[in-house]
Amino acid sequence: MIKQIIKIIFVFLSIFWLISCSLVPSNANIKRKQSMQTALESPELRLVSQSHPLPDGWTPDEIVEFEGNEINNAILTPLEDFVNAARKKGHTKIKVFSAYRSYERQVRVFNNRLESFVASGMTEEEARNKTSTMIAVPGTSEHQYGYAVDICISDIVDFYGELHEAFAATKEFNWLNKHAHKYGFVLRYGKDKTEITKIIYEPWHYRYVGKEHAKRMRKLNLCLEEYVEKLQSDLKTINAK
C-alpha cells in the first residue's frame, strides 16, 4: 500500500515537473527573445520609407565629413573600412557620391527630378509617382536618416551627376556587392526586390545594418523589409510559446 502511494506521488510530481518546464521559457529562448527585441529597436535596422517616415526635423546625432561628403558619425568607421578595402584590391575609382542629406537637400533633389519629368510632358501626378520610385520622398529618405551611402565610379556618372544601373556591370560593383556584408553593409534596393522596396534597382545604394545582420540578410537573400518582418514573426512565435 505504501509503495503504491509513493508511486502515485512520484507520478504526480513528475507530471507537475513536466508542466512547469513547459510553462517556463528556456534560457535559450529568453536570450533569443532579448536579442530579437534589441535588434528590432536598433538604429541599424530601422526602416525608413514612405510607409515608415522619419520624425519631423530628423538629423543624426553627429554629422562628420568623409571625402567631401557629410556623413553620420555612427557609420564612419565601417564605411572607411569598406571603401579602403575595395581600393586596396585595386578598385581605386570607387568613390562615395552621396551620404547624409538634409531634409532641405532631399526636397531639392526630389523636385529637380519631378520638374524634369513634368517638362518632358508628364502630368504632375505622373511625374510625382515616377519620381518617388527613383528618389525617396522628402522625410522618407535613408540618406536623411544617415545610414545610407551611394558608392559608384565617375565613369558611370552622366553630365547631370546622375548614377546609372550600368554600374552593375562593372568589376567595382561586383567586389562591393560580394564583400559589403563583411563591413556591415547591404545592397538596399536589389533588382529582385523592387516590388517590396517600391524603389528601382540601385546598384550604388548601400545601407549600414551591422555585420551580423548583413551576413544573415545575404545568406537568406532578404531585403531590409523582409528581414525585419522575419524577426517580428520569429519574436511573435517565441512569445506565443
C-alpha angles and dihedrals in degrees: 000000000000090000090053092050091049090049092051091048090049091051092050092048091050092051091048091050092050092049091047091051092050091052097047114073116238119248088246092056092046092052092045091050092050091048092052094047091050091049094049091050095046122108089231093067099038111130115229116186142110089290091044106042125180122251114267112276095016117173130159116261093248128016119197136174125260120178093327096318130105110237140178106259089222091073100033098102097045090045092051090049092048096048095041092050090054092050092048087057090058100266093125095153092069113117138171106240099178138006125151116020125186120231089252093053091048088054090054094047092048096045094047091057093042092052091049090056092048089050089053090059105271122134117247090256094048091048093049093048093050094043091053090060090055104033125030116250109253109272092029100068125122086209090062089046088057101229099098134078134185110223120184143127127264092239089070098047115097130218091276094051094254122150118225140210088241086084087078089070095058130098088234092060092046090057095045093048093047097048106028094099091059088067097040098263132122132192096254104198107039125189093244095045103059093109089058102038094038087218127108121252108286112182090181099054115095127179125204113230102152129265098275095052094039091055093048093046091052093047092049094038092233129151118220094267091053094044094051090047090052092051091049091049093048091049091050090052092052092048090052092058 
